[in-house]
Amino acid sequence: MPRILLIAATALLVVGVAVVVGYQARELQVFDGDDPWFVATTALAWLLFAAAFVLLRRVPRRAALALVIGGSVLVGGAALLGPPNTSTDSARYAWDGIVADAGISPYEHVPVADELAELRPNWLFSTAATDVNGYPVCQITRVDGTTSVPSGEPLCTAINRPQVPTIYPPLAEIYFAAVRAPVPATAEYWPFQVGGLLISLSVTAMLLVHLLRRRADVRWVALWAWSPFVATEAITNSHVDVLGVLLALGASLLIASGRRVWGGIALGAAIATKLVPVIVAPPLLKKRPWTVILVAVGTFALLYVPYVLSSGLQVIGYLPGYLSEEGFDDGSRFALLSLVLPGPIALAVAVLVIAVVAALCWWKADPRAPWTAQVVLIGTVLLVLSPHYAWYALLIIPFIVLSRRWEWLAVPAALTTGLLVYGIVATRISLAVAVAIVLAGWWLRRRGAAAQRGQFGFGELSLRRSARR
């Protein structure tokens, strides 16, 4: 294919990804029962994304760089075209930010507390009608009925779990307050979507700068920049996980380059955003680990200090309840392990598997390039824990870019399937397929490496024979 046609075809496929992402943002809501069509369009977006990346591998370097940057802006911009469509988490973000900006700790009261009634904007709360039994009735998408505490007044709210305290760590709360501070309370979902876009573009820029400095192949950055998964979860649904991803990536790049103090600060901040980024840490501790550990723990603790002083142990929030609700405390959440093991044993086996893999990833990690070990550890944890929330897998994608372990993209694809297709059977099948793809990728890579070693050995033997002659 001529070079210009190759570039045009790649660009057209990226435009296709943006069109599907934008269409989903504007027209589809899983809350409206659009799940089958959402599944179909998500599959189409992933197929277009995969085809675009395959063609990009043949595009010249300079043109590829322009396509990666332009595509990142285009796909990310398309994700801004509508409200959240698979999650209501950003409603809680907005509420926590509104409360914090009013000078109140978000850990002190549940969202429906009567003490906070004067802060409630109409788009987050509204008075509810009641049915014959007195239960709140709400007819609006993404809104559920609840009651104010302690008055018992019926309410409609867009916030999930409105009668429990916030679950988010302190840096997430600082982010929520910072995003909401410059906008009026009437601003709905777009402030966090814009924030998600800016952070996503920052991840793209960080990856590009790192690879350009090392004269590495920048085409791999498209796996983040063009990803419909990233666009949907980081921007349309604006999950705070993307901030944790940015900080975890920054920590990894800093520590790998020998800047352990700054890397430790970034790592502690990442964990203080959403505890999940702690799983990137073990491969970063191969060399001079105590510097990183002490700085990260100190940063994490320092961020908590103001909230502990104002709210005490309430800063723990709903975390214990969340772990129990999701089945992480009794092993029932582990979709693959629970298929063959009872709950308590599944929990013990899950802990053992993760501990062993973490130890192996620490032992095998290259301190100057820990990305492969990080991909294996993050992917294993996600496959074992099988969280219902696909956006946890945002964390793995930058490390797939750096390690070029494309097969691990099966993990976010599997978790997306589990999110959109209801039922444990679909979750188990998608996770099993992901495991198969990961193992196939590992086998193909080992086979290719063995073939290269064989060719090198044959060539070396031929040279020796020629020298003898």
C-alpha positions in Angstrom: 0.0 0.0 0.0 1.4 3.5 -0.9 2.6 5.5 2.1 -0.1 8.2 1.7 -2.9 5.7 1.5 -1.5 3.9 4.6 -1.5 7.1 6.6 -5.0 8.0 5.3 -6.4 4.6 6.1 -5.0 4.7 9.6 -6.4 8.2 10.2 -9.8 7.1 8.9 -9.9 4.2 11.4 -9.0 6.5 14.3 -11.8 8.8 13.2 -14.0 5.7 13.3 -13.0 5.1 16.9 -13.8 8.7 17.8 -17.2 8.5 16.0 -18.2 5.4 18.0 -17.0 6.8 21.3 -18.8 10.1 20.6 -22.0 8.2 19.6 -21.9 6.2 22.8 -21.4 9.3 24.9 -24.3 11.1 23.3 -26.8 8.4 22.7 -26.3 5.4 24.9 -26.8 4.8 28.6 -26.5 1.4 30.3 -28.9 2.9 32.9 -31.6 3.0 30.2 -31.2 -0.7 29.3 -29.0 -0.1 26.3 -26.7 -2.8 27.3 -26.9 -5.0 24.1 -26.3 -2.1 21.8 -23.6 -0.8 24.1 -21.9 -4.1 23.9 -22.0 -4.1 20.1 -20.7 -0.6 19.7 -18.0 -1.2 22.3 -16.9 -4.3 20.3 -16.9 -2.2 17.1 -14.7 0.5 18.7 -12.2 -2.1 19.9 -12.0 -3.6 16.4 -11.4 -0.3 14.8 -8.8 0.5 17.4 -7.0 -2.8 16.8 -7.0 -2.3 13.1 -5.8 1.3 13.4 -2.9 0.1 15.6 -1.9 -2.7 13.2 -1.8 -0.2 10.3 0.1 2.3 12.4 3.0 -0.2 12.8 3.7 0.4 9.1 3.4 4.2 9.1 6.7 6.2 9.0 7.9 7.4 12.4 7.2 11.1 11.9 3.7 10.6 10.5 3.0 8.1 13.3 3.9 10.7 15.9 1.5 13.2 14.4 -1.3 10.5 14.2 -0.8 9.5 17.8 -1.0 13.1 19.1 -3.9 14.0 16.8 -5.8 10.8 17.5 -5.4 11.3 21.3 -7.1 14.7 21.0 -9.8 13.5 18.6 -10.8 10.4 20.5 -10.6 12.2 23.9 -12.6 15.1 22.6 -15.3 12.8 21.3 -15.6 11.3 24.8 -16.7 14.7 26.1 -19.9 14.7 24.0 -22.3 13.3 26.6 -22.7 12.5 30.3 -21.4 9.4 32.1 -22.9 6.3 30.6 -21.7 3.4 32.6 -21.0 4.8 36.0 -22.3 7.4 38.5 -19.0 7.8 40.4 -18.4 11.3 39.2 -21.6 12.4 41.0 -20.0 11.5 44.2 -16.8 13.3 43.2 -18.8 16.4 42.5 -20.6 16.2 45.9 -17.4 15.6 47.8 -15.8 18.6 46.1 -18.8 20.9 46.8 -18.8 19.9 50.5 -15.0 20.4 50.8 -15.2 23.8 49.1 -17.8 24.8 51.7 -15.1 24.2 54.3 -16.5 20.8 55.6 -14.6 17.6 55.6 -16.2 15.1 53.1 -15.5 12.3 55.7 -17.8 13.9 58.3 -21.3 13.3 56.9 -23.0 11.0 54.5 -24.4 12.8 51.3 -28.0 12.7 52.5 -27.3 14.2 55.9 -29.7 16.9 56.9 -26.8 19.1 58.0 -25.7 19.4 54.3 -29.2 20.1 52.9 -28.4 23.7 51.9 -25.5 22.6 49.8 -27.5 20.2 47.6 -27.7 21.3 43.9 -30.8 20.3 41.9 -28.9 18.2 39.5 -27.6 16.0 42.3 -30.7 16.0 44.6 -34.4 16.6 44.1 -37.5 16.0 46.1 -39.0 12.6 45.4 -42.6 11.4 45.0 -43.6 8.4 47.0 -45.4 5.2 46.2 -48.3 3.7 48.2 -45.9 2.3 50.7 -44.1 5.6 51.2 -40.9 4.6 49.3 -39.2 7.3 47.1 -40.0 7.1 43.3 -37.6 8.6 40.8 -38.1 8.7 37.0 -34.8 10.2 35.9 -31.9 8.4 34.4 -28.9 7.8 36.8 -31.1 8.8 39.7 -32.3 6.6 42.6 -34.6 7.1 45.5 -33.4 7.5 49.1 -34.2 9.4 52.2 -32.5 12.2 54.1 -30.9 11.4 57.4 -32.1 11.6 60.1 -35.4 13.4 59.0 -36.4 10.6 56.6 -37.5 13.0 53.9 -37.7 11.2 50.5 -35.1 12.3 48.0 -33.9 11.5 44.5 -30.2 11.6 44.1 -27.6 10.8 41.3 -25.1 9.7 44.0 -24.6 6.0 44.4 -24.5 4.7 48.0 -25.8 8.1 49.3 -26.2 6.8 52.9 -22.6 5.8 53.5 -19.5 8.0 53.9 -17.1 8.5 51.0 -14.5 5.9 50.2 -11.9 8.0 48.5 -8.4 8.7 49.9 -7.2 12.3 50.6 -5.5 13.2 47.3 -8.6 12.2 45.4 -10.6 14.5 47.7 -8.1 17.3 47.1 -8.6 16.7 43.3 -12.4 16.8 43.7 -12.3 20.1 45.6 -9.8 21.6 43.0 -12.0 20.6 40.0 -15.2 22.0 41.6 -13.7 25.2 43.1 -13.7 27.3 39.8 -17.2 26.2 38.6 -20.7 26.9 40.0 -22.6 24.2 41.9 -24.9 24.0 38.9 -22.1 22.7 36.7 -22.9 19.0 36.2 -20.5 16.3 34.9 -18.3 18.2 32.4 -15.7 19.6 34.9 -14.5 16.1 35.8 -14.7 15.0 32.1 -12.4 17.9 31.1 -10.1 17.0 34.0 -10.0 13.4 32.7 -9.2 14.6 29.2 -6.3 16.8 30.5 -4.9 14.0 32.6 -5.3 11.4 29.8 -3.4 13.8 27.4 -0.7 14.2 30.1 -0.2 10.4 30.2 0.1 10.4 26.4 2.7 13.2 26.6 4.6 11.5 29.3 4.8 8.3 27.4 5.8 10.1 24.2 8.6 12.1 25.9 10.0 9.0 27.5 10.1 7.0 24.3 11.4 9.9 22.2 14.3 10.4 24.6 15.2 6.8 24.3 14.7 6.8 20.5 12.1 4.0 21.0 9.0 3.3 18.9 6.4 5.9 19.7 3.7 4.0 17.8 3.0 2.0 21.0 1.7 5.1 22.7 -1.4 4.7 20.5 -2.5 1.8 22.8 -3.3 4.5 25.4 -3.9 7.6 23.2 -6.5 5.9 20.9 -8.0 3.5 23.3 -11.8 3.5 23.4 -11.5 2.0 26.9 -9.4 5.0 28.1 -11.8 7.5 26.4 -14.9 5.9 28.0 -13.5 5.3 31.5 -11.1 8.2 32.0 -13.1 10.9 30.2 -16.8 10.1 29.6 -17.1 8.5 33.0 -14.2 10.5 34.4 -12.9 8.0 36.9 -10.3 9.4 39.4 -8.3 6.3 38.7 -6.7 8.1 35.7 -5.1 10.5 38.2 -3.6 7.5 40.0 -2.4 6.2 36.7 -0.6 9.5 35.9 1.1 9.5 39.3 2.0 5.8 39.2 3.5 6.2 35.7 5.5 9.2 36.9 6.7 7.3 39.9 7.9 4.4 37.8 9.7 6.6 35.3 11.4 8.6 38.1 12.5 5.6 40.1 13.7 3.8 37.0 15.9 6.8 36.2 17.4 6.8 39.6 15.3 9.7 41.1 14.0 7.7 44.0 12.9 10.5 46.3 10.8 12.2 43.7 9.5 8.8 42.6 8.6 7.9 46.1 6.6 11.1 46.5 4.7 10.3 43.3 4.1 6.7 44.4 2.7 7.8 47.7 0.5 10.4 46.0 -0.7 7.7 43.5 -1.7 5.4 46.4 -3.4 8.4 48.2 -5.5 8.9 45.1 -7.0 5.4 44.8 -5.3 2.6 46.8 -5.1 0.3 43.7 -1.8 1.8 42.4 0.1 0.2 45.3 0.4 -2.9 43.0 2.9 -1.1 40.8 5.3 -0.8 43.7 7.0 -4.2 44.1 9.0 -4.1 40.8 10.2 -0.6 41.8 11.8 -1.8 45.0 14.6 -3.9 43.6 17.3 -1.3 44.2 17.5 0.9 47.3 14.0 0.0 48.3 13.9 1.8 51.7 14.3 5.2 50.2 11.2 4.7 48.0 9.2 3.0 50.8 9.9 5.6 53.5 9.2 8.5 51.1 6.1 7.0 49.7 4.7 6.1 53.2 5.6 9.5 54.4 3.8 11.2 51.5 0.7 9.0 52.0 0.6 9.8 55.7 1.2 13.5 55.3 -1.7 13.8 52.9 -4.0 12.2 55.4 -2.9 14.4 58.4 -5.3 17.3 57.8 -8.3 15.0 57.4 -7.4 12.8 60.4 -7.1 16.0 62.5 -10.6 17.1 61.4 -12.4 13.8 61.1 -10.4 11.2 63.1 -11.0 7.6 62.2 -13.9 8.6 60.0 -11.3 9.0 57.2 -11.5 5.2 56.7 -14.9 6.0 55.2 -16.8 3.2 53.5 -13.7 1.1 52.6 -14.5 -1.9 54.9 -18.1 -1.9 53.8 -17.1 -1.7 50.1 -14.7 -4.7 50.4 -17.5 -6.7 52.1 -20.1 -5.6 49.6 -17.9 -6.6 46.6 -17.1 -10.0 48.1 -13.4 -9.4 48.6 -13.5 -10.3 52.3 -14.9 -13.8 51.8 -13.6 -14.8 48.4 -16.9 -14.7 46.5 -15.6 -11.9 44.2 -12.9 -14.0 42.7 -14.7 -15.2 39.6 -12.2 -17.8 38.4 -11.0 -19.1 41.7 -14.6 -19.3 43.2 -15.5 -21.6 40.3 -13.5 -24.4 41.8 -12.9 -23.3 45.4 -15.2 -22.4 48.2 -15.1 -18.7 49.4 -12.6 -18.8 52.3 -10.2 -21.1 50.4 -10.5 -19.0 47.3 -9.5 -15.9 49.4 -6.5 -17.8 50.8 -5.4 -19.0 47.4 -5.9 -15.5 45.9 -3.7 -14.0 48.6 -1.1 -16.7 48.0 -1.1 -16.3 44.2 -0.7 -12.6 44.4 2.0 -12.8 47.1 4.0 -15.3 45.0 3.6 -13.3 41.8 4.6 -10.1 43.5 7.7 -11.7 44.9 8.7 -13.1 41.5 8.1 -9.7 39.8 10.3 -8.0 42.4 13.0 -10.6 42.0 12.9 -10.6 38.2 12.4 -6.9 37.7 14.9 -4.8 35.8 15.5 -1.7 38.0 16.0 0.5 34.9 13.0 -0.9 33.0 10.5 -2.5 35.5 7.6 -2.2 33.1 7.3 -5.9 32.1 7.3 -7.0 35.8 4.6 -4.3 36.5 2.4 -5.5 33.6 2.6 -9.1 34.9 1.8 -8.1 38.4 -1.0 -5.7 37.7 -2.6 -8.1 35.2 -2.4 -11.0 37.5 -4.0 -9.1 40.4 -6.8 -8.0 38.1 -7.4 -11.5 36.8 -7.3 -13.0 40.3 -9.5 -10.3 41.9 -11.7 -9.9 38.9 -13.2 -6.6 40.0 -16.6 -5.7 38.6 -15.4 -2.2 37.8 -13.5 -2.3 34.5 -11.9 1.1 35.1 -9.4 -0.4 37.6 -7.6 -1.8 34.4 -6.7 1.8 33.3 -3.6 1.3 35.5 -2.1 -1.5 33.3 -2.3 0.3 29.9 0.7 2.7 30.2 2.9 -0.3 31.3 1.7 -2.3 28.3 2.9 0.6 26.2 6.3 0.6 27.8 6.8 -3.2 27.8 5.1 -3.8 24.5 3.2 -6.8 26.0 0.1 -6.2 23.8 -1.5 -9.5 25.0 -2.4 -8.0 28.4 -4.9 -5.7 26.7 -7.1 -8.8 27.0 -7.5 -7.9 30.7 -9.3 -4.5 30.3 -11.3 -6.1 27.4 -12.4 -8.9 29.7 -13.3 -6.6 32.6 -15.3 -4.4 30.2 -17.2 -7.5 29.1 -17.9 -8.3 32.7 -19.2 -4.8 33.3 -21.5 -4.6 30.2 -22.8 -8.2 30.1 -24.7 -9.1 33.2 -23.9 -12.4 35.0 -21.1 -14.4 36.5 -20.9 -16.8 33.6 -20.0 -14.0 31.1 -17.4 -12.7 33.5 -15.8 -16.1 33.9 -15.8 -16.8 30.2 -14.2 -13.4 29.4 -11.6 -13.8 32.1 -10.8 -17.3 30.9 -10.3 -16.0 27.4 -8.1 -13.3 28.7 -5.9 -15.8 30.5 -5.7 -17.9 27.3 -4.7 -14.8 25.2 -2.0 -13.8 27.8 -0.6 -17.3 27.8 -0.6 -17.4 24.0 1.2 -14.1 23.8 3.8 -15.4 26.3 4.3 -18.6 24.3 4.6 -16.8 20.9 7.2 -14.4 22.4 9.2 -17.3 23.9 9.0 -19.2 20.6 10.2 -16.1 18.6 13.0 -15.5 21.1 14.1 -19.2 20.8 14.0 -19.0 17.0 16.2 -15.8 17.1 18.7 -17.6 19.4 18.8 -20.5 17.0 19.5 -18.3 14.0 22.2 -16.5 15.9 23.8 -19.7 17.0 23.8 -21.1 13.4 25.3 -17.9 12.1 28.0 -18.0 14.8 28.8 -21.6 14.0 29.1 -20.8 10.3 31.5 -17.9 11.0 33.6 -20.2 13.2 33.8 -22.8 10.5 34.8 -20.2 7.9 37.5 -18.9 10.2 39.0 -22.4 10.6 39.2 -22.7 6.9 
